[in-house]
């Protein structure tokens, strides 16, 4: 596709043509870029696990749930920006689109500053509350504080890429992450092997790579054509657009925080089994993360495709978008999840040579990787609801159906001797996915019928 100047356009019209073909064109680069983003953390874990020992591995890995908890609140707001941009783009409303872009990018800067302050000042105390083992507490605190120094860059990249996704551009974020990822891996090796900086080295490398990806996304948006072009002089908060972003994004933020909070509680329970289990859990979770982000690309597709088609008034395509996304996510989840399980020991050996850590990782993968498709199915339902403009409903369902059940299990049955095992802990994920997906299906049917009556009137 060419723009008015004759240059190649990366934008996509999601309102016409084959849904499956365009969804794959949209999702595959997003899968790849999400996996590259995970490599930032994976490179950290692999390098410290191989060259700095199991305590360093546990220190970096034990931070994952906490980082997600602190960042998911503001990342949810980027979903609000994504839905709003997609809707205005589909409706060809240039003025509102431009105002949304500038409001969202200003919001990303504020979000990053707030996260940096929280992460730097509160790191150690929060890790203590999470029952982080004493042997790794010091290293984990160092990693977390340095990591959050780069949080403004992380927010700029993620809000910017959310805006590009909304107009169908998933390729350029992939290119930028590839460049930043190469830098991250090289610097990891230099700082850890060459300068013996252990977790400090991988944290510094991660911050530098985050800054590179943020710079590239900003450069892209400043030189973009049309209404998504970013003019740094116009950065600011438009009250009307901010309220709309918050109306959609805040429930998504709260849902992300709630999910992460339940994961922090689960991580605290995992920590109680000792350093070996913590290290094995960290390595397995990192491997499973690649499966998750692959499925998450279909969730993002459901949001953007639904948002654009609702904005353009192409309501008859909404059902087919959901069915197509669900079919794709089932295939991706089953193939990648069970593939990761089949090669589990070989994959875990990349992170550590300790056979006890590998066995601990396999206990997690035998439960979670095997059933991960259920998580993807649940998320796609949420994506469709958010694309339709409903964000509070999936938040409430997730609060009750997923997080509530997990916390109920941990604070009741898990405390009983016969259920106090790490496998019992991991099974809370599977059952919460099944129940929450079923509840989301019911909600989607109710919403679709309600909107159908409005659209036909």
C-alpha positions as CSV (number, residue, x, y, z in Angstrom):
1,X,0.0,0.0,0.0
2,X,1.3,3.5,-0.9
3,X,0.5,6.7,0.9
4,X,-0.1,10.1,-0.8
5,X,3.6,10.8,-1.2
6,X,4.2,7.4,-2.9
7,X,6.1,5.9,0.1
8,X,5.2,2.5,1.5
9,X,2.4,2.6,4.1
10,X,2.5,0.1,7.0
11,X,-1.2,0.8,7.8
12,X,-3.9,-1.8,7.3
13,X,-7.6,-1.6,6.4
14,X,-9.1,-4.2,8.7
15,X,-12.6,-3.5,7.5
16,X,-12.5,-5.2,4.1
17,X,-11.2,-8.5,2.6
18,X,-10.3,-11.8,4.2
19,X,-10.3,-11.6,8.0
20,X,-8.0,-14.7,8.4
21,X,-5.4,-13.5,5.9
22,X,-5.2,-10.0,7.3
23,X,-5.2,-11.3,10.9
24,X,-2.2,-13.5,10.1
25,X,-0.4,-10.6,8.4
26,X,-1.1,-8.5,11.5
27,X,-0.4,-11.2,14.1
28,X,2.8,-12.8,12.9
29,X,5.0,-9.7,13.1
30,X,3.4,-9.0,16.5
31,X,4.2,-12.5,17.7
32,X,7.8,-12.1,16.6
33,X,8.2,-8.6,18.2
34,X,6.6,-9.8,21.4
35,X,9.0,-12.7,21.5
36,X,11.9,-10.4,20.9
37,X,10.7,-8.3,23.8
38,X,10.7,-11.4,26.0
39,X,14.2,-12.0,24.9
40,X,15.2,-8.9,26.9
41,X,14.3,-10.8,30.1
42,X,15.3,-14.2,28.7
43,X,18.8,-13.0,27.8
44,X,19.1,-11.7,31.4
45,X,18.0,-15.0,32.9
46,X,20.1,-17.2,30.6
47,X,23.3,-15.2,31.0
48,X,23.1,-15.0,34.8
49,X,22.0,-18.6,35.1
50,X,24.9,-19.8,33.0
51,X,27.6,-17.4,34.2
52,X,26.6,-16.0,37.6
53,X,24.9,-19.0,39.3
54,X,21.5,-20.2,40.5
55,X,21.1,-17.4,43.1
56,X,21.5,-14.8,40.4
57,X,19.0,-16.7,38.2
58,X,16.5,-16.8,41.1
59,X,17.1,-13.1,41.8
60,X,16.3,-12.0,38.2
61,X,13.4,-14.5,37.7
62,X,11.7,-13.8,41.0
63,X,11.2,-10.2,39.9
64,X,9.0,-11.1,37.0
65,X,5.7,-11.2,38.8
66,X,6.4,-8.0,40.6
67,X,7.5,-6.1,37.5
68,X,4.3,-7.2,35.8
69,X,2.2,-6.1,38.8
70,X,3.7,-2.6,38.7
71,X,3.6,-2.1,35.0
72,X,0.3,-3.7,34.1
73,X,-1.7,-0.8,35.5
74,X,-0.2,1.7,33.1
75,X,0.0,-0.9,30.2
76,X,-3.8,-1.2,30.5
77,X,-4.1,2.4,29.6
78,X,-2.3,1.8,26.4
79,X,-5.1,-0.7,25.5
80,X,-7.5,2.2,26.0
81,X,-5.4,4.3,23.5
82,X,-5.4,1.3,21.1
83,X,-9.2,0.9,21.0
84,X,-9.7,4.7,20.6
85,X,-7.1,5.1,17.8
86,X,-8.6,2.0,16.0
87,X,-12.1,3.4,16.2
88,X,-11.1,6.9,15.0
89,X,-8.9,5.4,12.2
90,X,-11.8,3.2,11.0
91,X,-14.2,6.2,11.1
92,X,-11.5,8.4,9.3
93,X,-11.9,11.0,12.0
94,X,-8.5,12.7,11.7
95,X,-8.9,15.5,14.4
96,X,-9.9,13.1,17.2
97,X,-7.2,10.6,16.1
98,X,-4.4,13.2,16.3
99,X,-5.6,14.4,19.7
100,X,-5.7,10.8,21.0
101,X,-2.2,10.1,19.8
102,X,-0.7,13.1,21.5
103,X,-2.6,12.5,24.7
104,X,-1.5,8.8,24.8
105,X,2.2,9.6,24.3
106,X,2.1,12.3,27.0
107,X,0.5,9.7,29.3
108,X,3.2,7.2,28.6
109,X,5.8,9.7,29.9
110,X,3.9,10.4,33.1
111,X,3.4,6.6,33.6
112,X,7.1,5.9,33.2
113,X,8.1,8.6,35.7
114,X,5.6,7.3,38.3
115,X,6.8,3.7,37.9
116,X,10.5,4.7,38.2
117,X,9.8,6.4,41.5
118,X,7.8,3.5,42.9
119,X,10.3,0.9,41.7
120,X,13.4,2.6,43.0
121,X,12.1,3.6,46.4
122,X,10.0,0.6,47.3
123,X,11.9,-2.3,45.7
124,X,13.4,-4.0,48.7
125,X,10.4,-3.7,51.0
126,X,8.1,-5.2,48.3
127,X,10.4,-8.1,47.7
128,X,10.5,-8.7,51.5
129,X,6.7,-8.8,51.5
130,X,6.9,-11.4,48.7
131,X,9.0,-13.6,50.9
132,X,11.9,-13.5,48.5
133,X,14.6,-15.9,49.9
134,X,17.2,-14.0,52.0
135,X,20.0,-15.6,49.8
136,X,18.7,-13.7,46.7
137,X,17.1,-10.6,48.3
138,X,20.1,-8.3,47.8
139,X,20.7,-9.3,44.2
140,X,16.9,-9.0,43.4
141,X,16.8,-5.5,44.8
142,X,19.7,-4.3,42.8
143,X,18.2,-5.7,39.6
144,X,14.7,-4.3,40.2
145,X,16.0,-0.8,41.0
146,X,18.1,-0.5,37.9
147,X,15.4,-2.1,35.7
148,X,12.9,0.6,36.8
149,X,15.2,3.4,35.9
150,X,14.4,2.6,32.2
151,X,10.6,2.4,32.8
152,X,9.9,5.7,31.0
153,X,11.5,4.3,27.8
154,X,9.5,1.1,28.2
155,X,6.2,3.0,28.5
156,X,7.0,5.2,25.5
157,X,7.7,2.1,23.4
158,X,4.6,0.2,24.5
159,X,2.2,3.1,24.1
160,X,3.8,4.0,20.7
161,X,3.5,0.4,19.4
162,X,-0.1,0.2,20.7
163,X,-0.9,3.2,18.5
164,X,0.8,1.7,15.5
165,X,-1.0,-1.7,16.1
166,X,-4.4,0.1,16.1
167,X,-3.8,1.2,12.4
168,X,-2.5,-2.2,11.4
169,X,1.3,-1.6,11.7
170,X,3.0,-4.5,13.5
171,X,6.1,-4.6,11.3
172,X,8.1,-1.6,12.3
173,X,7.9,-2.3,16.1
174,X,9.3,-5.7,15.2
175,X,12.3,-4.1,13.4
176,X,12.9,-1.7,16.3
177,X,12.8,-4.5,18.9
178,X,15.1,-6.7,16.8
179,X,17.8,-3.9,16.8
180,X,17.3,-3.3,20.6
181,X,17.4,-7.0,21.3
182,X,20.7,-7.5,19.6
183,X,22.2,-4.7,21.6
184,X,20.7,-6.2,24.8
185,X,22.3,-9.7,24.2
186,X,25.7,-8.3,23.3
187,X,25.8,-6.0,26.4
188,X,24.6,-8.8,28.6
189,X,27.7,-10.9,27.6
190,X,30.0,-7.9,27.9
191,X,28.8,-6.8,31.4
192,X,28.4,-10.3,33.0
193,X,31.2,-12.3,31.4
194,X,33.6,-9.4,30.7
195,X,33.1,-7.1,33.7
196,X,31.6,-9.7,36.2
197,X,28.7,-7.4,37.0
198,X,26.2,-10.2,37.5
199,X,22.6,-9.0,37.9
200,X,23.7,-5.4,37.8
201,X,25.1,-5.9,34.4
202,X,22.0,-7.5,32.9
203,X,19.8,-4.8,34.4
204,X,22.0,-2.0,32.8
205,X,21.9,-3.8,29.5
206,X,18.1,-4.1,29.6
207,X,17.7,-0.3,30.4
208,X,20.0,0.6,27.5
209,X,18.0,-1.6,25.1
210,X,14.7,-0.2,26.3
211,X,16.0,3.3,25.6
212,X,17.0,2.3,22.0
213,X,13.5,0.8,21.3
214,X,11.8,4.0,22.7
215,X,14.0,6.3,20.6
216,X,13.2,4.3,17.4
217,X,9.5,4.3,18.0
218,X,9.5,8.1,18.7
219,X,11.5,8.7,15.5
220,X,9.0,6.6,13.6
221,X,6.0,8.5,14.9
222,X,7.6,11.9,14.4
223,X,8.3,11.2,10.7
224,X,4.9,9.4,10.2
225,X,2.4,10.9,7.7
226,X,-1.3,11.5,8.4
227,X,-3.1,11.9,11.7
228,X,-1.0,9.5,13.7
229,X,2.1,11.7,13.2
230,X,3.5,12.8,16.5
231,X,4.4,16.5,16.8
232,X,6.5,16.8,20.0
233,X,5.4,20.5,20.3
234,X,1.7,19.3,20.6
235,X,2.4,16.8,23.4
236,X,-0.2,17.2,26.1
237,X,-3.3,15.8,27.8
238,X,-6.6,16.5,26.0
239,X,-9.1,16.1,28.8
240,X,-11.9,14.6,26.6
241,X,-9.5,12.0,25.0
242,X,-7.9,11.3,28.4
243,X,-11.3,10.5,29.9
244,X,-12.1,8.1,27.0
245,X,-8.8,6.4,27.3
246,X,-9.3,5.9,31.0
247,X,-12.9,4.7,30.6
248,X,-11.6,1.8,28.4
249,X,-8.1,1.4,29.7
250,X,-8.6,1.7,33.5
251,X,-10.7,-1.4,33.8
252,X,-8.1,-3.2,31.7
253,X,-5.4,-1.7,34.0
254,X,-7.2,-2.9,37.1
255,X,-7.7,-6.4,35.6
256,X,-3.9,-6.5,34.7
257,X,-3.1,-5.5,38.3
258,X,-5.5,-8.0,39.8
259,X,-4.0,-10.8,37.6
260,X,-0.5,-9.8,38.5
261,X,-1.4,-9.5,42.2
262,X,-2.7,-13.1,42.2
263,X,0.5,-14.1,40.4
264,X,2.6,-12.2,43.1
265,X,0.7,-14.2,45.8
266,X,1.4,-17.4,43.9
267,X,5.1,-16.4,43.5
268,X,5.3,-15.8,47.2
269,X,3.9,-19.3,47.7
270,X,6.5,-20.7,45.2
271,X,9.2,-18.8,47.1
272,X,8.3,-20.8,50.3
273,X,9.5,-24.0,48.6
274,X,13.1,-22.7,48.5
275,X,15.7,-21.5,46.0
276,X,15.7,-24.6,43.7
277,X,11.9,-24.4,43.1
278,X,12.1,-20.6,42.6
279,X,14.9,-21.0,40.0
280,X,13.0,-23.8,38.2
281,X,9.8,-21.9,38.3
282,X,11.6,-18.8,36.9
283,X,13.1,-20.7,34.0
284,X,9.9,-22.5,33.1
285,X,7.8,-19.3,33.3
286,X,10.2,-17.6,31.0
287,X,9.8,-20.4,28.4
288,X,6.1,-20.3,28.8
289,X,6.2,-16.6,28.3
290,X,7.0,-17.2,24.6
291,X,3.9,-19.2,24.2
292,X,1.8,-16.6,26.0
293,X,3.0,-13.6,23.9
294,X,2.3,-15.7,20.7
295,X,-1.3,-16.2,21.9
296,X,-1.5,-12.6,23.1
297,X,-0.9,-11.4,19.5
298,X,-4.4,-12.8,18.7
299,X,-5.8,-10.9,21.7
300,X,-4.3,-7.7,20.3
301,X,-5.7,-8.6,16.8
302,X,-9.2,-9.1,18.3
303,X,-9.0,-5.6,19.9
304,X,-7.7,-3.8,16.8
305,X,-9.9,-5.6,14.2
306,X,-13.0,-5.2,16.3
307,X,-12.3,-1.5,17.1
308,X,-11.7,-0.6,13.4
309,X,-14.8,-2.4,12.2
310,X,-17.0,-0.9,14.8
311,X,-15.7,2.6,14.0
312,X,-16.4,2.0,10.3
313,X,-19.8,0.6,11.0
314,X,-18.9,-2.9,9.6
315,X,-20.8,-4.7,12.4
316,X,-21.5,-7.8,10.4
317,X,-17.8,-8.7,10.6
318,X,-17.5,-8.6,14.4
319,X,-18.6,-12.2,14.9
320,X,-16.3,-13.6,12.3
321,X,-13.4,-11.7,13.8
322,X,-14.0,-13.4,17.1
323,X,-14.4,-16.9,15.6
324,X,-11.2,-16.5,13.5
325,X,-9.2,-15.2,16.5
326,X,-10.3,-18.1,18.7
327,X,-9.5,-20.7,16.1
328,X,-6.1,-19.2,15.6
329,X,-5.3,-19.0,19.3
330,X,-6.3,-22.6,19.9
331,X,-3.9,-23.8,17.3
332,X,-1.1,-21.6,18.5
333,X,-1.6,-22.5,22.2
334,X,-1.8,-26.3,21.6
335,X,1.1,-26.4,19.2
336,X,3.5,-24.1,21.0
337,X,2.5,-25.1,24.6
338,X,2.8,-28.8,24.1
339,X,5.9,-28.3,21.9
340,X,7.5,-26.5,24.8
341,X,6.6,-29.3,27.1
342,X,7.9,-32.0,24.8
343,X,11.3,-30.2,24.6
344,X,11.1,-29.0,28.2
345,X,14.3,-30.5,29.6
346,X,16.3,-29.3,26.6
347,X,14.9,-25.8,26.9
348,X,15.4,-25.6,30.6
349,X,19.0,-26.8,30.3
350,X,19.6,-23.5,28.4
351,X,19.0,-21.7,31.6
352,X,20.7,-24.0,34.1
353,X,22.8,-27.2,34.3
354,X,21.4,-28.1,37.7
355,X,19.2,-31.2,37.3
356,X,17.2,-30.4,40.4
357,X,16.3,-26.9,38.9
358,X,15.3,-28.6,35.6
359,X,13.1,-31.1,37.4
360,X,11.4,-28.2,39.3
361,X,10.8,-26.4,36.0
362,X,9.3,-29.5,34.5
363,X,6.7,-29.7,37.3
364,X,5.4,-26.3,36.3
365,X,5.4,-27.0,32.6
366,X,3.6,-30.3,32.9
367,X,0.6,-28.4,34.3
368,X,0.7,-24.9,32.7
369,X,2.3,-25.4,29.2
370,X,0.1,-28.4,28.6
371,X,-3.1,-26.3,29.1
372,X,-2.0,-22.9,28.0
373,X,-4.4,-22.7,25.0
374,X,-7.2,-22.1,27.6
375,X,-5.5,-18.9,28.7
376,X,-5.4,-17.7,25.1
377,X,-9.0,-18.5,24.5
378,X,-9.9,-16.5,27.6
379,X,-7.9,-13.5,26.5
380,X,-9.4,-13.4,23.0
381,X,-12.8,-13.2,24.5
382,X,-11.6,-10.2,26.6
383,X,-10.1,-8.6,23.5
384,X,-13.4,-8.8,21.5
385,X,-15.3,-7.3,24.4
386,X,-12.8,-4.4,24.7
387,X,-12.9,-3.8,21.0
388,X,-16.7,-3.4,21.3
389,X,-16.1,-0.8,24.0
390,X,-16.8,-3.0,27.0
391,X,-14.0,-3.0,29.6
392,X,-15.6,-3.1,33.0
393,X,-17.4,-6.3,32.5
394,X,-14.3,-8.5,31.7
395,X,-12.5,-6.8,34.6
396,X,-15.2,-7.9,37.0
397,X,-15.4,-11.4,35.5
398,X,-11.6,-11.8,35.8
399,X,-11.6,-10.5,39.3
400,X,-14.1,-13.1,40.4
401,X,-13.5,-16.0,38.0
402,X,-9.7,-16.0,37.9
403,X,-8.0,-14.1,40.6
404,X,-10.7,-14.7,43.3
405,X,-10.5,-18.5,42.7
406,X,-6.7,-18.5,42.8
407,X,-6.5,-16.5,46.0
408,X,-9.3,-18.6,47.6
409,X,-7.4,-21.8,46.8
410,X,-4.1,-20.5,48.2
411,X,-5.6,-19.2,51.5
412,X,-7.8,-22.3,52.1
413,X,-7.1,-25.6,50.5
414,X,-3.4,-25.0,49.8
415,X,-2.8,-24.5,53.5
416,X,-3.9,-28.1,54.1
417,X,-1.1,-30.7,54.2
418,X,-2.6,-32.9,51.5
419,X,-2.8,-30.0,49.0
420,X,0.4,-28.2,50.0
421,X,2.4,-29.1,46.9
422,X,3.8,-27.0,44.1
423,X,1.8,-29.0,41.6
424,X,-1.4,-28.1,43.4
425,X,-0.4,-24.5,43.3
426,X,0.1,-24.6,39.5
427,X,-3.3,-26.2,38.9
428,X,-5.0,-23.0,40.1
429,X,-4.1,-21.5,36.8
430,X,-5.7,-24.2,34.7
431,X,-9.0,-24.2,36.6
432,X,-9.2,-20.4,36.7
433,X,-8.8,-20.3,32.9
434,X,-11.6,-22.7,32.3
435,X,-14.1,-21.0,34.6
436,X,-13.2,-17.5,33.5
437,X,-13.4,-18.3,29.8
438,X,-16.9,-19.8,30.3
439,X,-18.0,-16.7,32.1
440,X,-16.6,-14.4,29.3
441,X,-18.5,-16.4,26.7
442,X,-21.8,-15.7,28.5
443,X,-21.0,-12.0,28.8
444,X,-20.0,-11.8,25.1
445,X,-23.3,-13.3,24.0
446,X,-25.3,-10.8,26.2
447,X,-23.3,-7.8,24.9
448,X,-23.5,-8.9,21.3
449,X,-27.3,-9.3,21.4
450,X,-27.6,-5.9,23.1
451,X,-25.4,-4.1,20.5
452,X,-27.1,-6.0,17.7
453,X,-30.4,-4.4,18.6
454,X,-28.8,-0.9,18.8
455,X,-27.0,-1.4,15.4
456,X,-30.2,-2.6,13.7
457,X,-32.5,0.2,15.1
